[in-house]
Amino acid sequence: MTRFVHPATEDITLSGVLSALADPNRLKIVQGLIGQKEVMNCAAAAPCPDMAKSTLSNHFRVLREAGLIRTTKKGVEHQNTVREADLNARFPGLLKTILKHVDG
Amino acid sequence: MTRFVHPATEDITLSGVLSALADPNRLKIVQGLIGQKEVMNCAAAAPCPDMAKSTLSNHFRVLREAGLIRTTKKGVEHQNTVREADLNARFPGLLKTILKHVDG
């Protein structure tokens, strides 16, 4: 069984969040996820359609381990949501301010 | 002669800024510099007194190349200031929001 590592809200660190978001593709993934009302599987949340599955999977892992997203397994799909409430509890306003500055 | 690399304001990138600040020591350096009215030399802006000079120097280089600080040479000293106006022009509110969440 796949186990996903999700840090507790109080264990989310500022440098971890900044590091995870310091990559244009990961920023786009988070921006894409946050704009959706539904949870998204990894392929749907890809920043570009031709990204290798392993690269995409690694980006999701980094985001998950930094506390930015929550991944759950539904059948064969991994579904992802941004931990907006947890992030706002830990660092009010941070995610919103960062995402405001993402181009396009 | 030492030449310092300072990106133009329009060349400062979001991922570059986040990456440079994704290190607790560099966050402390920027926080320390911004709290000062005077420019500071590298030693005075060190996040901890026992940090190796080469490590400190590397942190300053990363911050400088990401567009976070400006370094000038005065005699044998390197003096540093945070490029607050440039950063606010490029990414309004970003630096302030990030620094608000630095512990201690």
N, CA and C atoms of all chains as a GROMACS GRO file, in nm:
protein
  624
    1MET      N    1   0.082  -0.120   0.000
    1MET     CA    2   0.000   0.000   0.000
    1MET      C    3   0.087   0.126   0.000
    2THR      N    4   0.051   0.218  -0.083
    2THR     CA    5   0.124   0.345  -0.086
    2THR      C    6   0.088   0.426   0.038
    3ARG      N    7   0.191   0.475   0.105
    3ARG     CA    8   0.165   0.563   0.218
    3ARG      C    9   0.216   0.702   0.182
    4PHE      N   10   0.137   0.800   0.208
    4PHE     CA   11   0.180   0.936   0.179
    4PHE      C   12   0.223   1.005   0.307
    5VAL      N   13   0.332   1.079   0.298
    5VAL     CA   14   0.382   1.152   0.415
    5VAL      C   15   0.324   1.294   0.414
    6HIS      N   16   0.247   1.324   0.516
    6HIS     CA   17   0.191   1.460   0.529
    6HIS      C   18   0.232   1.515   0.664
    7PRO      N   19   0.312   1.622   0.667
    7PRO     CA   20   0.348   1.678   0.797
    7PRO      C   21   0.226   1.737   0.867
    8ALA      N   22   0.229   1.733   1.001
    8ALA     CA   23   0.124   1.801   1.077
    8ALA      C   24   0.135   1.951   1.053
    9THR      N   25   0.022   2.020   1.069
    9THR     CA   26   0.022   2.165   1.041
    9THR      C   27   0.133   2.238   1.116
   10GLU      N   28   0.151   2.202   1.244
   10GLU     CA   29   0.252   2.273   1.325
   10GLU      C   30   0.395   2.240   1.282
   11ASP      N   31   0.410   2.135   1.203
   11ASP     CA   32   0.544   2.099   1.156
   11ASP      C   33   0.577   2.157   1.018
   12ILE      N   34   0.484   2.230   0.959
   12ILE     CA   35   0.512   2.295   0.831
   12ILE      C   36   0.606   2.412   0.858
   13THR      N   37   0.717   2.419   0.786
   13THR     CA   38   0.814   2.526   0.811
   13THR      C   39   0.812   2.628   0.697
   14LEU      N   40   0.851   2.750   0.733
   14LEU     CA   41   0.855   2.857   0.634
   14LEU      C   42   0.956   2.823   0.525
   15SER      N   43   1.075   2.778   0.564
   15SER     CA   44   1.176   2.748   0.462
   15SER      C   45   1.133   2.630   0.376
   16GLY      N   46   1.062   2.535   0.434
   16GLY     CA   47   1.010   2.423   0.356
   16GLY      C   48   0.910   2.467   0.251
   17VAL      N   49   0.820   2.556   0.290
   17VAL     CA   50   0.719   2.607   0.197
   17VAL      C   51   0.786   2.688   0.085
   18LEU      N   52   0.879   2.775   0.123
   18LEU     CA   53   0.946   2.859   0.022
   18LEU      C   54   1.027   2.772  -0.073
   19SER      N   55   1.094   2.673  -0.018
   19SER     CA   56   1.176   2.584  -0.100
   19SER      C   57   1.089   2.506  -0.200
   20ALA      N   58   0.977   2.456  -0.152
   20ALA     CA   59   0.887   2.380  -0.240
   20ALA      C   60   0.830   2.468  -0.351
   21LEU      N   61   0.807   2.594  -0.318
   21LEU     CA   62   0.748   2.685  -0.418
   21LEU      C   63   0.852   2.757  -0.503
   22ALA      N   64   0.979   2.732  -0.474
   22ALA     CA   65   1.088   2.799  -0.548
   22ALA      C   66   1.115   2.730  -0.682
   23ASP      N   67   1.016   2.668  -0.738
   23ASP     CA   68   1.029   2.603  -0.867
   23ASP      C   69   0.907   2.642  -0.950
   24PRO      N   70   0.927   2.698  -1.067
   24PRO     CA   71   0.814   2.749  -1.146
   24PRO      C   72   0.708   2.642  -1.176
   25ASN      N   73   0.750   2.518  -1.198
   25ASN     CA   74   0.651   2.414  -1.226
   25ASN      C   75   0.567   2.380  -1.103
   26ARG      N   76   0.633   2.378  -0.987
   26ARG     CA   77   0.556   2.348  -0.865
   26ARG      C   78   0.460   2.463  -0.832
   27LEU      N   79   0.505   2.586  -0.859
   27LEU     CA   80   0.415   2.700  -0.838
   27LEU      C   81   0.291   2.685  -0.926
   28LYS      N   82   0.313   2.644  -1.051
   28LYS     CA   83   0.200   2.627  -1.144
   28LYS      C   84   0.108   2.515  -1.099
   29ILE      N   85   0.165   2.408  -1.046
   29ILE     CA   86   0.082   2.297  -0.998
   29ILE      C   87  -0.010   2.347  -0.886
   30VAL      N   88   0.050   2.418  -0.788
   30VAL     CA   89  -0.030   2.467  -0.675
   30VAL      C   90  -0.135   2.566  -0.723
   31GLN      N   91  -0.095   2.654  -0.813
   31GLN     CA   92  -0.190   2.751  -0.866
   31GLN      C   93  -0.306   2.680  -0.939
   32GLY      N   94  -0.272   2.577  -1.015
   32GLY     CA   95  -0.374   2.501  -1.086
   32GLY      C   96  -0.468   2.431  -0.991
   33LEU      N   97  -0.412   2.369  -0.888
   33LEU     CA   98  -0.494   2.295  -0.791
   33LEU      C   99  -0.587   2.388  -0.715
   34ILE      N  100  -0.536   2.505  -0.679
   34ILE     CA  101  -0.613   2.596  -0.595
   34ILE      C  102  -0.728   2.660  -0.674
   35GLY      N  103  -0.713   2.665  -0.805
   35GLY     CA  104  -0.818   2.722  -0.888
   35GLY      C  105  -0.934   2.627  -0.912
   36GLN      N  106  -0.916   2.500  -0.874
   36GLN     CA  107  -1.019   2.399  -0.899
   36GLN      C  108  -1.105   2.377  -0.776
   37LYS      N  109  -1.230   2.351  -0.798
   37LYS     CA  110  -1.316   2.317  -0.684
   37LYS      C  111  -1.303   2.169  -0.651
   38GLU      N  112  -1.280   2.090  -0.753
   38GLU     CA  113  -1.269   1.945  -0.735
   38GLU      C  114  -1.124   1.907  -0.705
   39VAL      N  115  -1.104   1.793  -0.640
   39VAL     CA  116  -0.969   1.740  -0.628
   39VAL      C  117  -0.923   1.700  -0.767
   40MET      N  118  -0.793   1.696  -0.788
   40MET     CA  119  -0.742   1.663  -0.920
   40MET      C  120  -0.642   1.548  -0.910
   41ASN      N  121  -0.642   1.464  -1.010
   41ASN     CA  122  -0.537   1.364  -1.012
   41ASN      C  123  -0.410   1.429  -1.068
   42CYS      N  124  -0.298   1.358  -1.055
   42CYS     CA  125  -0.168   1.418  -1.088
   42CYS      C  126  -0.161   1.462  -1.234
   43ALA      N  127  -0.212   1.381  -1.324
   43ALA     CA  128  -0.202   1.415  -1.466
   43ALA      C  129  -0.278   1.544  -1.497
   44ALA      N  130  -0.397   1.557  -1.438
   44ALA     CA  131  -0.479   1.676  -1.464
   44ALA      C  132  -0.413   1.802  -1.407
   45ALA      N  133  -0.335   1.785  -1.303
   45ALA     CA  134  -0.272   1.900  -1.237
   45ALA      C  135  -0.133   1.930  -1.292
   46ALA      N  136  -0.091   1.857  -1.394
   46ALA     CA  137   0.043   1.877  -1.451
   46ALA      C  138   0.057   2.018  -1.508
   47PRO      N  139   0.173   2.083  -1.485
   47PRO     CA  140   0.190   2.218  -1.537
   47PRO      C  141   0.206   2.221  -1.690
   48CYS      N  142   0.248   2.110  -1.749
   48CYS     CA  143   0.254   2.102  -1.895
   48CYS      C  144   0.230   1.956  -1.934
   49PRO      N  145   0.162   1.935  -2.048
   49PRO     CA  146   0.114   1.800  -2.078
   49PRO      C  147   0.226   1.699  -2.110
   50ASP      N  148   0.344   1.751  -2.150
   50ASP     CA  149   0.450   1.657  -2.190
   50ASP      C  150   0.551   1.630  -2.078
   51MET      N  151   0.518   1.665  -1.955
   51MET     CA  152   0.612   1.641  -1.846
   51MET      C  153   0.618   1.491  -1.813
   52ALA      N  154   0.739   1.439  -1.795
   52ALA     CA  155   0.755   1.297  -1.763
   52ALA      C  156   0.683   1.265  -1.633
   53LYS      N  157   0.623   1.148  -1.630
   53LYS     CA  158   0.545   1.106  -1.513
   53LYS      C  159   0.631   1.105  -1.386
   54SER      N  160   0.756   1.064  -1.400
   54SER     CA  161   0.845   1.057  -1.284
   54SER      C  162   0.878   1.197  -1.231
   55THR      N  163   0.895   1.292  -1.323
   55THR     CA  164   0.924   1.431  -1.284
   55THR      C  165   0.804   1.488  -1.210
   56LEU      N  166   0.687   1.465  -1.267
   56LEU     CA  167   0.563   1.514  -1.208
   56LEU      C  168   0.543   1.454  -1.069
   57SER      N  169   0.567   1.326  -1.060
   57SER     CA  170   0.551   1.255  -0.935
   57SER      C  171   0.646   1.311  -0.828
   58ASN      N  172   0.766   1.346  -0.870
   58ASN     CA  173   0.863   1.404  -0.777
   58ASN      C  174   0.816   1.541  -0.728
   59HIS      N  175   0.762   1.623  -0.820
   59HIS     CA  176   0.711   1.755  -0.780
   59HIS      C  177   0.599   1.739  -0.676
   60PHE      N  178   0.511   1.644  -0.698
   60PHE     CA  179   0.401   1.622  -0.603
   60PHE      C  180   0.454   1.577  -0.467
   61ARG      N  181   0.558   1.494  -0.470
   61ARG     CA  182   0.617   1.448  -0.344
   61ARG      C  183   0.675   1.565  -0.265
   62VAL      N  184   0.750   1.652  -0.336
   62VAL     CA  185   0.811   1.768  -0.269
   62VAL      C  186   0.703   1.857  -0.208
   63LEU      N  187   0.597   1.882  -0.285
   63LEU     CA  188   0.488   1.966  -0.236
   63LEU      C  189   0.419   1.902  -0.115
   64ARG      N  190   0.402   1.771  -0.123
   64ARG     CA  191   0.335   1.698  -0.014
   64ARG      C  192   0.418   1.702   0.112
   65GLU      N  193   0.547   1.676   0.100
   65GLU     CA  194   0.634   1.669   0.217
   65GLU      C  195   0.655   1.806   0.283
   66ALA      N  196   0.637   1.912   0.202
   66ALA     CA  197   0.649   2.047   0.258
   66ALA      C  198   0.518   2.093   0.322
   67GLY      N  199   0.412   2.012   0.306
   67GLY     CA  200   0.283   2.046   0.367
   67GLY      C  201   0.192   2.130   0.277
   68LEU      N  202   0.227   2.142   0.150
   68LEU     CA  203   0.146   2.226   0.061
   68LEU      C  204   0.024   2.156   0.005
   69ILE      N  205   0.037   2.026  -0.019
   69ILE     CA  206  -0.078   1.953  -0.074
   69ILE      C  207  -0.106   1.826   0.008
   70ARG      N  208  -0.227   1.778  -0.006
   70ARG     CA  209  -0.265   1.651   0.055
   70ARG      C  210  -0.301   1.555  -0.058
   71THR      N  211  -0.242   1.437  -0.056
   71THR     CA  212  -0.269   1.338  -0.160
   71THR      C  213  -0.344   1.221  -0.099
   72THR      N  214  -0.449   1.180  -0.166
   72THR     CA  215  -0.520   1.060  -0.123
   72THR      C  216  -0.532   0.967  -0.244
   73LYS      N  217  -0.544   0.841  -0.214
   73LYS     CA  218  -0.555   0.744  -0.322
   73LYS      C  219  -0.701   0.706  -0.339
   74LYS      N  220  -0.749   0.713  -0.462
   74LYS     CA  221  -0.886   0.670  -0.489
   74LYS      C  222  -0.877   0.573  -0.606
   75GLY      N  223  -0.892   0.447  -0.576
   75GLY     CA  224  -0.870   0.346  -0.680
   75GLY      C  225  -0.725   0.350  -0.723
   76VAL      N  226  -0.700   0.367  -0.852
   76VAL     CA  227  -0.562   0.374  -0.898
   76VAL      C  228  -0.513   0.518  -0.909
   77GLU      N  229  -0.600   0.613  -0.877
   77GLU     CA  230  -0.563   0.754  -0.892
   77GLU      C  231  -0.513   0.815  -0.762
   78HIS      N  232  -0.416   0.905  -0.777
   78HIS     CA  233  -0.374   0.988  -0.663
   78HIS      C  234  -0.444   1.122  -0.678
   79GLN      N  235  -0.520   1.160  -0.577
   79GLN     CA  236  -0.592   1.286  -0.587
   79GLN      C  237  -0.532   1.388  -0.492
   80ASN      N  238  -0.522   1.510  -0.539
   80ASN     CA  239  -0.448   1.614  -0.466
   80ASN      C  240  -0.533   1.737  -0.438
   81THR      N  241  -0.515   1.791  -0.320
   81THR     CA  242  -0.576   1.919  -0.287
   81THR      C  243  -0.472   2.004  -0.214
   82VAL      N  244  -0.482   2.136  -0.229
   82VAL     CA  245  -0.393   2.226  -0.157
   82VAL      C  246  -0.442   2.238  -0.013
   83ARG      N  247  -0.350   2.233   0.084
   83ARG     CA  248  -0.386   2.243   0.226
   83ARG      C  249  -0.402   2.391   0.265
   84GLU      N  250  -0.494   2.457   0.199
   84GLU     CA  251  -0.511   2.602   0.218
   84GLU      C  252  -0.537   2.640   0.364
   85ALA      N  253  -0.629   2.568   0.428
   85ALA     CA  254  -0.665   2.604   0.566
   85ALA      C  255  -0.545   2.586   0.658
   86ASP      N  256  -0.474   2.473   0.641
   86ASP     CA  257  -0.357   2.447   0.726
   86ASP      C  258  -0.249   2.552   0.704
   87LEU      N  259  -0.227   2.587   0.578
   87LEU     CA  260  -0.122   2.685   0.546
   87LEU      C  261  -0.159   2.824   0.599
   88ASN      N  262  -0.288   2.857   0.589
   88ASN     CA  263  -0.330   2.988   0.641
   88ASN      C  264  -0.326   2.993   0.792
   89ALA      N  265  -0.347   2.878   0.856
   89ALA     CA  266  -0.338   2.874   1.002
   89ALA      C  267  -0.192   2.894   1.044
   90ARG      N  268  -0.102   2.835   0.968
   90ARG     CA  269   0.041   2.838   1.004
   90ARG      C  270   0.106   2.970   0.962
   91PHE      N  271   0.080   3.013   0.839
   91PHE     CA  272   0.143   3.135   0.786
   91PHE      C  273   0.036   3.220   0.715
   92PRO      N  274  -0.043   3.294   0.794
   92PRO     CA  275  -0.156   3.368   0.734
   92PRO      C  276  -0.112   3.458   0.617
   93GLY      N  277  -0.182   3.442   0.507
   93GLY     CA  278  -0.160   3.530   0.393
   93GLY      C  279  -0.044   3.493   0.302
   94LEU      N  280   0.042   3.403   0.347
   94LEU     CA  281   0.165   3.374   0.272
   94LEU      C  282   0.138   3.314   0.133
   95LEU      N  283   0.060   3.208   0.130
   95LEU     CA  284   0.037   3.139   0.003
   95LEU      C  285  -0.030   3.232  -0.099
   96LYS      N  286  -0.130   3.304  -0.051
   96LYS     CA  287  -0.204   3.396  -0.139
   96LYS      C  288  -0.110   3.500  -0.199
   97THR      N  289  -0.024   3.557  -0.114
   97THR     CA  290   0.068   3.661  -0.161
   97THR      C  291   0.166   3.604  -0.264
   98ILE      N  292   0.217   3.485  -0.238
   98ILE     CA  293   0.311   3.424  -0.333
   98ILE      C  294   0.242   3.395  -0.466
   99LEU      N  295   0.124   3.335  -0.459
   99LEU     CA  296   0.055   3.295  -0.583
   99LEU      C  297   0.011   3.415  -0.667
  100LYS      N  298  -0.012   3.527  -0.600
  100LYS     CA  299  -0.050   3.651  -0.669
  100LYS      C  300   0.056   3.692  -0.771
  101HIS      N  301   0.180   3.652  -0.743
  101HIS     CA  302   0.291   3.697  -0.827
  101HIS      C  303   0.334   3.596  -0.932
  102VAL      N  304   0.262   3.486  -0.944
  102VAL     CA  305   0.295   3.389  -1.047
  102VAL      C  306   0.249   3.444  -1.182
  103ASP      N  307   0.337   3.442  -1.278
  103ASP     CA  308   0.301   3.492  -1.412
  103ASP      C  309   0.202   3.399  -1.479
  104GLY      N  310   0.118   3.458  -1.558
  104GLY     CA  311   0.024   3.381  -1.643
  104GLY      C  312  -0.056   3.287  -1.563
  105MET      N  313   3.985   4.385  -0.901
  105MET     CA  314   3.871   4.450  -0.837
  105MET      C  315   3.753   4.352  -0.827
  106THR      N  316   3.692   4.349  -0.711
  106THR     CA  317   3.574   4.264  -0.696
  106THR      C  318   3.456   4.325  -0.770
  107ARG      N  319   3.390   4.244  -0.848
  107ARG     CA  320   3.270   4.292  -0.915
  107ARG      C  321   3.151   4.216  -0.858
  108PHE      N  322   3.048   4.287  -0.824
  108PHE     CA  323   2.929   4.221  -0.771
  108PHE      C  324   2.823   4.211  -0.879
  109VAL      N  325   2.757   4.096  -0.884
  109VAL     CA  326   2.650   4.076  -0.983
  109VAL      C  327   2.517   4.113  -0.919
  110HIS      N  328   2.453   4.215  -0.974
  110HIS     CA  329   2.320   4.255  -0.926
  110HIS      C  330   2.224   4.250  -1.043
  111PRO      N  331   2.123   4.163  -1.039
  111PRO     CA  332   2.027   4.162  -1.150
  111PRO      C  333   1.948   4.292  -1.154
  112ALA      N  334   1.907   4.332  -1.276
  112ALA     CA  335   1.817   4.447  -1.289
  112ALA      C  336   1.683   4.410  -1.225
  113THR      N  337   1.610   4.512  -1.180
  113THR     CA  338   1.483   4.487  -1.111
  113THR      C  339   1.391   4.396  -1.193
  114GLU      N  340   1.382   4.422  -1.324
  114GLU     CA  341   1.290   4.344  -1.408
  114GLU      C  342   1.337   4.201  -1.427
  115ASP      N  343   1.463   4.174  -1.393
  115ASP     CA  344   1.515   4.037  -1.407
  115ASP      C  345   1.505   3.956  -1.277
  116ILE      N  346   1.455   4.018  -1.171
  116ILE     CA  347   1.436   3.944  -1.046
  116ILE      C  348   1.318   3.849  -1.066
  117THR      N  349   1.338   3.721  -1.036
  117THR     CA  350   1.229   3.624  -1.057
  117THR      C  351   1.169   3.579  -0.924
  118LEU      N  352   1.043   3.539  -0.930
  118LEU     CA  353   0.976   3.490  -0.810
  118LEU      C  354   1.044   3.365  -0.757
  119SER      N  355   1.075   3.271  -0.845
  119SER     CA  356   1.138   3.148  -0.797
  119SER      C  357   1.278   3.176  -0.742
  120GLY      N  358   1.347   3.274  -0.800
  120GLY     CA  359   1.479   3.312  -0.748
  120GLY      C  360   1.470   3.368  -0.607
  121VAL      N  361   1.372   3.454  -0.585
  121VAL     CA  362   1.353   3.516  -0.453
  121VAL      C  363   1.315   3.408  -0.350
  122LEU      N  364   1.221   3.321  -0.387
  122LEU     CA  365   1.175   3.217  -0.294
  122LEU      C  366   1.290   3.121  -0.262
  123SER      N  367   1.367   3.087  -0.365
  123SER     CA  368   1.478   2.995  -0.346
  123SER      C  369   1.583   3.056  -0.252
  124ALA      N  370   1.614   3.183  -0.273
  124ALA     CA  371   1.714   3.250  -0.189
  124ALA      C  372   1.667   3.258  -0.044
  125LEU      N  373   1.536   3.274  -0.026
  125LEU     CA  374   1.483   3.290   0.111
  125LEU      C  375   1.443   3.155   0.174
  126ALA      N  376   1.461   3.047   0.098
  126ALA     CA  377   1.423   2.915   0.149
  126ALA      C  378   1.532   2.856   0.238
  127ASP      N  379   1.606   2.941   0.303
  127ASP     CA  380   1.712   2.897   0.394
  127ASP      C  381   1.702   2.982   0.520
  128PRO      N  382   1.686   2.920   0.636
  128PRO     CA  383   1.664   2.995   0.759
  128PRO      C  384   1.772   3.099   0.787
  129ASN      N  385   1.897   3.068   0.754
  129ASN     CA  386   2.003   3.165   0.780
  129ASN      C  387   1.994   3.286   0.687
  130ARG      N  388   1.959   3.261   0.562
  130ARG     CA  389   1.946   3.374   0.470
  130ARG      C  390   1.825   3.460   0.506
  131LEU      N  391   1.719   3.396   0.553
  131LEU     CA  392   1.603   3.472   0.600
  131LEU      C  393   1.644   3.564   0.715
  132LYS      N  394   1.726   3.508   0.807
  132LYS     CA  395   1.770   3.589   0.922
  132LYS      C  396   1.860   3.704   0.879
  133ILE      N  397   1.943   3.678   0.778
  133ILE     CA  398   2.031   3.785   0.728
  133ILE      C  399   1.946   3.900   0.674
  134VAL      N  400   1.847   3.866   0.591
  134VAL     CA  401   1.763   3.970   0.530
  134VAL      C  402   1.683   4.043   0.638
  135GLN      N  403   1.631   3.967   0.732
  135GLN     CA  404   1.555   4.028   0.842
  135GLN      C  405   1.644   4.123   0.923
  136GLY      N  406   1.766   4.080   0.947
  136GLY     CA  407   1.861   4.164   1.022
  136GLY      C  408   1.894   4.292   0.946
  137LEU      N  409   1.920   4.278   0.817
  137LEU     CA  410   1.956   4.394   0.734
  137LEU      C  411   1.842   4.494   0.725
  138ILE      N  412   1.719   4.442   0.712
  138ILE     CA  413   1.604   4.529   0.691
  138ILE      C  414   1.570   4.607   0.817
  139GLY      N  415   1.607   4.553   0.931
  139GLY     CA  416   1.578   4.619   1.057
  139GLY      C  417   1.675   4.734   1.088
  140GLN      N  418   1.781   4.744   1.009
  140GLN     CA  419   1.883   4.845   1.033
  140GLN      C  420   1.863   4.966   0.944
  141LYS      N  421   1.894   5.082   0.998
  141LYS     CA  422   1.887   5.201   0.914
  141LYS      C  423   2.017   5.216   0.836
  142GLU      N  424   2.125   5.172   0.895
  142GLU     CA  425   2.256   5.185   0.832
  142GLU      C  426   2.285   5.063   0.746
  143VAL      N  427   2.373   5.079   0.646
  143VAL     CA  428   2.420   4.962   0.574
  143VAL      C  429   2.504   4.880   0.671
  144MET      N  430   2.516   4.752   0.643
  144MET     CA  431   2.590   4.665   0.735
  144MET      C  432   2.696   4.588   0.659
  145ASN      N  433   2.808   4.567   0.722
  145ASN     CA  434   2.906   4.479   0.659
  145ASN      C  435   2.864   4.334   0.687
  146CYS      N  436   2.929   4.242   0.618
  146CYS     CA  437   2.885   4.102   0.624
  146CYS      C  438   2.891   4.044   0.765
  147ALA      N  439   2.998   4.075   0.836
  147ALA     CA  440   3.014   4.018   0.970
  147ALA      C  441   2.902   4.065   1.063
  148ALA      N  442   2.868   4.193   1.054
  148ALA     CA  443   2.764   4.248   1.140
  148ALA      C  444   2.628   4.188   1.107
  149ALA      N  445   2.609   4.148   0.982
  149ALA     CA  446   2.480   4.095   0.939
  149ALA      C  447   2.472   3.943   0.951
  150ALA      N  448   2.575   3.881   1.005
  150ALA     CA  449   2.576   3.735   1.017
  150ALA      C  450   2.463   3.687   1.107
  151PRO      N  451   2.396   3.578   1.070
  151PRO     CA  452   2.286   3.528   1.152
  151PRO      C  453   2.334   3.466   1.283
  152CYS      N  454   2.458   3.421   1.288
  152CYS     CA  455   2.514   3.372   1.414
  152CYS      C  456   2.664   3.400   1.412
  153PRO      N  457   2.722   3.431   1.529
  153PRO     CA  458   2.859   3.481   1.531
  153PRO      C  459   2.964   3.378   1.491
  154ASP      N  460   2.930   3.250   1.503
  154ASP     CA  461   3.033   3.148   1.475
  154ASP      C  462   3.023   3.089   1.334
  155MET      N  463   2.950   3.156   1.248
  155MET     CA  464   2.938   3.103   1.110
  155MET      C  465   3.069   3.126   1.034
  156ALA      N  466   3.113   3.022   0.962
  156ALA     CA  467   3.236   3.035   0.884
  156ALA      C  468   3.222   3.147   0.781
  157LYS      N  469   3.330   3.219   0.762
  157LYS     CA  470   3.330   3.333   0.671
  157LYS      C  471   3.290   3.290   0.528
  158SER      N  472   3.336   3.174   0.487
  158SER     CA  473   3.306   3.127   0.351
  158SER      C  474   3.157   3.096   0.335
  159THR      N  475   3.098   3.039   0.442
  159THR     CA  476   2.955   3.008   0.441
  159THR      C  477   2.874   3.137   0.432
  160LEU      N  478   2.914   3.232   0.515
  160LEU     CA  479   2.846   3.362   0.519
  160LEU      C  480   2.857   3.430   0.383
  161SER      N  481   2.975   3.425   0.327
  161SER     CA  482   3.001   3.488   0.198
  161SER      C  483   2.913   3.425   0.089
  162ASN      N  484   2.896   3.294   0.097
  162ASN     CA  485   2.811   3.224   0.000
  162ASN      C  486   2.664   3.268   0.013
  163HIS      N  487   2.618   3.280   0.139
  163HIS     CA  488   2.480   3.325   0.161
  163HIS      C  489   2.459   3.464   0.100
  164PHE      N  490   2.555   3.552   0.120
  164PHE     CA  491   2.543   3.688   0.064
  164PHE      C  492   2.541   3.685  -0.088
  165ARG      N  493   2.622   3.597  -0.147
  165ARG     CA  494   2.625   3.586  -0.293
  165ARG      C  495   2.489   3.540  -0.346
  166VAL      N  496   2.431   3.438  -0.281
  166VAL     CA  497   2.300   3.387  -0.324
  166VAL      C  498   2.194   3.498  -0.316
  167LEU      N  499   2.194   3.569  -0.204
  167LEU     CA  500   2.096   3.678  -0.186
  167LEU      C  501   2.117   3.788  -0.290
  168ARG      N  502   2.242   3.818  -0.319
  168ARG     CA  503   2.275   3.923  -0.416
  168ARG      C  504   2.231   3.883  -0.556
  169GLU      N  505   2.262   3.760  -0.594
  169GLU     CA  506   2.231   3.715  -0.730
  169GLU      C  507   2.081   3.698  -0.753
  170ALA      N  508   2.006   3.679  -0.645
  170ALA     CA  509   1.860   3.668  -0.656
  170ALA      C  510   1.794   3.806  -0.656
  171GLY      N  511   1.874   3.910  -0.630
  171GLY     CA  512   1.821   4.047  -0.632
  171GLY      C  513   1.770   4.095  -0.498
  172LEU      N  514   1.801   4.022  -0.392
  172LEU     CA  515   1.750   4.060  -0.260
  172LEU      C  516   1.833   4.168  -0.191
  173ILE      N  517   1.963   4.163  -0.213
  173ILE     CA  518   2.048   4.264  -0.148
  173ILE      C  519   2.140   4.330  -0.251
  174ARG      N  520   2.188   4.446  -0.213
  174ARG     CA  521   2.288   4.515  -0.295
  174ARG      C  522   2.415   4.526  -0.211
  175THR      N  523   2.526   4.486  -0.269
  175THR     CA  524   2.654   4.491  -0.198
  175THR      C  525   2.744   4.595  -0.263
  176THR      N  526   2.802   4.679  -0.181
  176THR     CA  527   2.901   4.773  -0.234
  176THR      C  528   3.028   4.759  -0.151
  177LYS      N  529   3.137   4.797  -0.212
  177LYS     CA  530   3.264   4.784  -0.144
  177LYS      C  531   3.305   4.921  -0.090
  178LYS      N  532   3.338   4.927   0.037
  178LYS     CA  533   3.386   5.053   0.094
  178LYS      C  534   3.516   5.020   0.165
  179GLY      N  535   3.625   5.059   0.105
  179GLY     CA  536   3.756   5.018   0.159
  179GLY      C  537   3.766   4.868   0.150
  180VAL      N  538   3.794   4.802   0.262
  180VAL     CA  539   3.804   4.656   0.260
  180VAL      C  540   3.672   4.590   0.297
  181GLU      N  541   3.571   4.672   0.328
  181GLU     CA  542   3.444   4.616   0.373
  181GLU      C  543   3.343   4.600   0.259
  182HIS      N  544   3.265   4.494   0.268
  182HIS     CA  545   3.150   4.480   0.179
  182HIS      C  546   3.029   4.526   0.257
  183GLN      N  547   2.956   4.622   0.202
  183GLN     CA  548   2.840   4.671   0.273
  183GLN      C  549   2.713   4.630   0.200
  184ASN      N  550   2.614   4.593   0.277
  184ASN     CA  551   2.493   4.533   0.220
  184ASN      C  552   2.366   4.605   0.260
  185THR      N  553   2.277   4.620   0.165
  185THR     CA  554   2.143   4.672   0.195
  185THR      C  555   2.041   4.585   0.122
  186VAL      N  556   1.922   4.574   0.179
  186VAL     CA  557   1.814   4.501   0.114
  186VAL      C  558   1.755   4.591   0.005
  187ARG      N  559   1.729   4.535  -0.113
  187ARG     CA  560   1.673   4.612  -0.225
  187ARG      C  561   1.521   4.621  -0.210
  188GLU      N  562   1.478   4.680  -0.099
  188GLU     CA  563   1.334   4.685  -0.067
  188GLU      C  564   1.250   4.749  -0.177
  189ALA      N  565   1.294   4.864  -0.226
  189ALA     CA  566   1.214   4.935  -0.327
  189ALA      C  567   1.204   4.852  -0.455
  190ASP      N  568   1.316   4.794  -0.497
  190ASP     CA  569   1.316   4.712  -0.619
  190ASP      C  570   1.224   4.591  -0.603
  191LEU      N  571   1.233   4.528  -0.487
  191LEU     CA  572   1.152   4.408  -0.462
  191LEU      C  573   1.004   4.442  -0.455
  192ASN      N  574   0.973   4.556  -0.393
  192ASN     CA  575   0.833   4.595  -0.385
  192ASN      C  576   0.777   4.638  -0.520
  193ALA      N  577   0.864   4.692  -0.605
  193ALA     CA  578   0.821   4.728  -0.740
  193ALA      C  579   0.790   4.600  -0.820
  194ARG      N  580   0.872   4.500  -0.801
  194ARG     CA  581   0.859   4.376  -0.879
  194ARG      C  582   0.749   4.286  -0.824
  195PHE      N  583   0.750   4.267  -0.691
  195PHE     CA  584   0.654   4.176  -0.625
  195PHE      C  585   0.595   4.245  -0.501
  196PRO      N  586   0.498   4.334  -0.523
  196PRO     CA  587   0.445   4.413  -0.410
  196PRO      C  588   0.400   4.326  -0.293
  197GLY      N  589   0.450   4.358  -0.175
  197GLY     CA  590   0.405   4.292  -0.053
  197GLY      C  591   0.471   4.158  -0.024
  198LEU      N  592   0.544   4.104  -0.120
  198LEU     CA  593   0.597   3.968  -0.102
  198LEU      C  594   0.698   3.958   0.012
  199LEU      N  595   0.798   4.044   0.009
  199LEU     CA  596   0.906   4.034   0.110
  199LEU      C  597   0.850   4.056   0.251
  200LYS      N  598   0.765   4.156   0.263
  200LYS     CA  599   0.705   4.187   0.394
  200LYS      C  600   0.628   4.067   0.449
  201THR      N  601   0.549   4.005   0.362
  201THR     CA  602   0.467   3.890   0.404
  201THR      C  603   0.556   3.773   0.447
  202ILE      N  604   0.661   3.749   0.372
  202ILE     CA  605   0.750   3.638   0.407
  202ILE      C  606   0.821   3.665   0.539
  203LEU      N  607   0.874   3.786   0.554
  203LEU     CA  608   0.951   3.819   0.674
  203LEU      C  609   0.864   3.819   0.800
  204LYS      N  610   0.736   3.849   0.782
  204LYS     CA  611   0.641   3.849   0.896
  204LYS      C  612   0.638   3.712   0.964
  205HIS      N  613   0.668   3.608   0.884
  205HIS     CA  614   0.655   3.472   0.937
  205HIS      C  615   0.786   3.411   0.986
  206VAL      N  616   0.892   3.490   0.987
  206VAL     CA  617   1.019   3.439   1.039
  206VAL      C  618   1.011   3.435   1.191
  207ASP      N  619   1.045   3.323   1.247
  207ASP     CA  620   1.042   3.308   1.394
  207ASP      C  621   1.151   3.390   1.458
  208GLY      N  622   1.121   3.439   1.574
  208GLY     CA  623   1.224   3.509   1.656
  208GLY      C  624   1.277   3.626   1.582
   0.00000   0.00000   0.00000
